Amino acid sequence: MSIRVALAPMFHSADDAGTLEAAFDIAKRFGSHVDVLFAQPDPTDTIPLFGEGVSADTIRRLTEAAIAAAEQQRKAARKAFDQASAAANIPLAHRPDTATGRPSVGWTDVTGASEDFVAKKALVSDLVVFGTTGVNAAPGFRPTFEAVLLKSRRPVLLAPSKISEHIGHNVAIAWNGTAEAASALAGAMPFLKSAATIHLLTAVTSRTVAESAEDAANYLAWHGIGCERRVINVDGEPVGAALMREAVNMGADLLIMGGYGHHRLRERILGGVTRHVLNHPSLPILIAH
């Protein structure tokens, strides 16, 4: 697998800078095309329902104001895209040109639910890149992220607002022997094949044993990829926090992990690993379900 097409959703938020920076870094590294998609709700849907006594003129003015605000957001998002692509020196492309092997970008803006448009576009993308600022992420981020991960079943790269110069040179893999972790491992192959160092992390819990990492290490070895195995003793600490701490301490610039191993509602109630890393982004994370 290679990363030929990456999808980068924008939400007109502070997260967009991290999204574009990470996506363009990947485009340059792998010679990829980046589809940037800006989806916003129908502005008329943001107008509250009024009862009797509200004049038609008031409703008209509110409608016009909502439409104008939506257009202003669209223009601001496009301006941010134009500036970022120009700074990265990546040209626009509207049709595939596999002969050159050079990176390129494209822009699409649509009106409607972000989770619907992004999840559909993700089906024909190798990787979906999201910027995230943790608990302060854009309102549309969480439902869109979950739609891509759980419905489109595509690997997702979560990029915090401040990232290292490059992503994926020093990689940490969170391995627990689940199908979700295996999906993440497969989706991360382009990064793993070019990484300088790889650490395979296994947290010892009631559901995970360190020996489960041996099969994963052998699988990587068959692909010509070496790794160092490391066991993490959780000792009552949340697993997500322990994995993030270990990855940060070893200087990792990418953490690979499976997402939503349990039902997502249960993870929200119990505070699962996925929820922790979403709320506390300390480094780029490639996650798959």
VOGU-3710 file (C-alpha; in Angstrom, 3 decimals, decimal comma):
1> msirvalapm> 0,000/0,000/0,000  1,136/3,548/-0,714  -0,357/6,912/0,136  -1,367/8,207/-3,279  -4,472/10,122/-2,166  -4,911/11,841/1,194  -8,073/13,605/2,318  -7,839/16,703/4,515  -11,135/18,081/5,922  -11,234/21,722/7,036
11> fhsaddagtl> -13,617/23,078/9,674  -12,811/26,822/9,675  -11,078/26,423/13,022  -7,648/26,605/14,638  -7,230/22,904/13,793  -7,032/23,620/10,065  -3,413/24,789/10,195  -2,297/21,448/11,645  -4,412/19,577/9,106  -2,843/21,301/6,111
21> eaafdiakrf> 0,691/21,234/7,470  0,557/17,488/8,117  -1,223/16,694/4,841  1,236/18,703/2,755  4,196/17,119/4,561  2,813/13,703/3,614  2,228/14,829/0,018  5,857/15,880/-0,352  7,161/12,744/1,306  5,149/10,229/-0,694
31> gshvdvlfaq> 4,372/12,183/-3,869  0,687/12,184/-2,941  -2,348/14,161/-4,014  -4,208/15,905/-1,179  -7,956/16,483/-1,524  -8,895/19,357/0,779  -12,604/19,351/1,571  -14,487/22,155/3,303  -18,055/21,230/4,241  -20,354/23,480/6,220
41> pdptdtiplf> -23,979/23,111/7,271  -26,703/24,743/5,224  -26,809/28,268/6,733  -30,614/28,247/6,750  -30,502/25,280/9,120  -28,859/27,476/11,755  -31,855/29,774/11,970  -34,146/28,860/14,884  -37,798/28,052/14,309  -40,016/30,965/15,168
51> gegvsadtir> -43,590/30,921/16,334  -46,347/33,307/15,430  -45,644/36,997/15,738  -42,273/36,993/13,979  -42,420/39,004/10,790  -41,377/37,720/7,404  -38,901/40,613/7,198  -37,151/39,457/10,383  -36,850/35,914/9,062  -35,537/37,253/5,751
61> rlteaaiaaa> -32,869/39,364/7,467  -31,759/36,455/9,647  -31,576/34,213/6,595  -29,492/36,718/4,658  -27,156/37,197/7,638  -26,655/33,435/7,999  -25,900/33,047/4,300  -23,438/35,957/4,409  -21,672/34,505/7,459  -21,386/31,105/5,769
71> eqqrkaarka> -19,910/32,687/2,645  -17,409/34,596/4,756  -16,313/31,354/6,423  -15,961/29,659/3,054  -13,803/32,487/1,714  -11,642/32,450/4,861  -11,122/28,696/4,575  -10,192/29,007/0,903  -7,756/31,821/1,686  -6,086/29,691/4,373
81> fdqasaaani> -5,841/26,822/1,885  -4,344/29,032/-0,839  -1,757/30,463/1,549  -0,775/27,056/2,938  -0,444/25,395/-0,465  1,579/28,328/-1,789  3,890/28,236/1,238  4,366/24,492/0,733  4,958/25,078/-2,988  2,496/22,366/-3,996
91> plahrpdtat> 0,547/22,984/-7,214  -3,180/22,583/-7,759  -4,318/19,595/-9,804  -7,828/18,729/-10,950  -7,033/15,444/-12,683  -4,693/12,573/-11,780  -1,243/12,790/-13,357  0,634/9,671/-12,289  3,405/10,261/-14,804  5,088/13,000/-12,782
101> grpsvgwtdv> 4,938/11,459/-9,298  4,931/14,963/-7,862  2,713/16,103/-4,979  -0,439/18,060/-5,753  -3,502/19,468/-4,007  -7,153/20,003/-4,847  -9,960/22,035/-3,254  -13,666/21,266/-2,868  -16,275/23,127/-0,844  -19,775/21,792/-0,282
111> tgasedfvak> -22,854/22,604/1,754  -24,142/19,897/4,071  -23,164/17,703/7,002  -19,395/17,347/7,193  -19,557/13,766/8,463  -21,540/12,665/5,405  -19,364/14,303/2,746  -16,034/13,454/4,383  -16,984/9,835/5,095  -18,029/9,349/1,468
121> kalvsdlvvf> -14,857/10,950/0,099  -12,767/8,905/2,526  -13,852/5,708/0,772  -11,587/6,649/-2,151  -8,697/7,964/-0,050  -5,683/6,129/1,362  -5,475/8,300/4,463  -7,601/10,996/6,122  -5,762/13,781/7,944  -7,369/15,684/10,796
131> gttgvnaapg> -5,902/18,483/12,850  -6,967/18,388/16,479  -6,552/20,538/19,550  -8,025/18,020/21,957  -11,091/18,974/23,962  -11,238/22,321/22,124  -11,567/20,701/18,697  -14,026/22,142/16,187  -17,718/21,220/16,755  -17,854/19,110/13,600
141> frptfeavll> -14,622/17,254/14,293  -15,809/14,401/16,532  -18,808/13,196/14,443  -16,747/13,481/11,254  -13,800/11,621/12,758  -16,061/8,826/14,003  -17,850/8,552/10,648  -14,537/8,137/8,819  -13,132/5,683/11,339  -16,213/3,526/11,897
151> ksrrpvllap> -18,128/3,786/8,609  -15,458/4,391/5,968  -12,921/2,199/7,820  -10,031/4,285/6,552  -6,861/5,035/8,538  -6,852/8,478/10,111  -3,892/10,670/10,979  -4,530/13,030/13,889  -2,085/15,927/13,787  -1,841/18,345/16,729
161> skisehighn> -1,392/22,033/15,970  2,338/21,861/16,680  4,182/18,960/15,060  7,803/18,100/14,475  9,432/18,904/11,166  8,501/15,509/9,765  6,040/12,789/10,744  7,001/9,138/11,015  10,774/9,016/11,424  10,653/7,731/15,011
171> vaiawngtae> 7,514/5,593/15,296  5,801/3,978/18,265  3,233/1,202/17,705  0,647/0,487/20,400  -0,044/-3,219/20,003  -2,722/-5,181/21,870  -3,369/-8,048/19,460  -6,772/-6,790/18,266  -8,205/-6,427/14,775  -8,209/-2,651/15,244
181> aasalagamp> -4,479/-2,632/16,017  -3,870/-4,829/12,962  -5,795/-2,395/10,751  -3,687/0,475/12,056  -0,505/-1,493/11,427  -1,524/-2,166/7,827  -2,548/1,447/7,232  0,765/2,688/8,591  2,962/0,551/6,323  4,134/3,455/4,133
191> flksaatihl> 5,410/5,238/7,257  6,921/2,099/8,762  8,885/1,232/5,629  10,618/4,611/5,691  10,954/5,077/9,466  14,393/5,349/11,072  13,369/3,701/14,350  10,289/1,726/15,427  9,230/0,741/18,939  6,512/-1,850/19,479
201> ltavtsrtva> 4,721/-1,013/22,733  2,573/-3,453/24,670  0,746/-2,357/27,806  0,279/-5,146/30,332  -3,392/-5,205/31,372  -6,010/-7,791/32,284  -6,820/-8,148/28,560  -3,326/-7,844/27,072  -0,119/-9,798/27,554  3,342/-8,806/26,407
211> esaedaanyl> 3,820/-12,018/24,450  1,156/-10,933/21,956  3,700/-8,556/20,436  5,868/-11,385/19,116  3,536/-12,107/16,182  3,433/-8,405/15,305  7,228/-8,163/15,402  7,526/-11,226/13,153  4,968/-9,762/10,754  7,013/-6,584/10,466
221> awhgigcerr> 10,188/-8,609/10,002  8,638/-10,437/7,033  8,156/-6,993/5,494  11,806/-6,177/6,128  10,972/-3,851/9,012  12,851/-4,112/12,294  11,503/-2,942/15,629  12,353/-2,821/19,298  9,792/-4,388/21,616  8,977/-2,615/24,832
231> vinvdgepvg> 6,604/-3,621/27,645  4,712/-0,903/29,520  3,573/-1,514/33,074  0,395/0,487/33,533  0,181/0,253/37,355  -3,308/1,740/37,589  -2,614/4,535/35,108  -5,061/4,866/32,175  -3,701/2,834/29,278  -3,998/5,747/26,863
241> aalmreavnm> -2,032/8,012/29,188  0,670/5,373/29,669  1,062/4,831/25,917  1,210/8,544/25,184  3,714/9,157/27,969  5,992/6,369/26,774  5,802/7,496/23,150  6,589/11,107/24,072  9,467/10,098/26,364  11,132/8,101/23,589
251> gadllimggy> 10,853/11,063/21,230  8,324/9,450/18,884  6,893/11,664/16,143  4,097/9,201/15,307  2,008/6,814/17,405  0,127/4,007/15,641  -2,869/2,437/17,370  -6,255/0,818/16,886  -9,339/2,858/17,716  -12,654/2,069/19,405
261> ghhrlreril> -11,950/-1,528/20,291  -15,170/-1,395/22,322  -18,485/0,167/21,401  -17,856/3,903/21,192  -20,655/4,691/23,677  -18,994/2,381/26,199  -15,646/4,086/25,546  -17,213/7,473/26,213  -18,640/6,262/29,506  -15,554/4,391/30,649
271> ggvtrhvlnh> -12,995/6,779/29,207  -11,259/4,446/26,762  -7,858/4,681/25,123  -9,314/6,286/22,001  -11,035/8,994/23,970  -7,880/9,788/25,937  -5,662/10,290/22,906  -8,345/12,414/21,202  -8,558/14,698/24,220  -4,804/14,844/24,882
281> pslpiliah> -2,994/15,070/21,529  0,721/15,229/22,298  2,039/13,923/18,983  0,687/12,771/15,616  -1,390/9,577/15,859  -2,334/7,182/13,088  -5,478/5,381/14,158  -7,681/2,780/12,452  -10,673/0,618/13,302
//
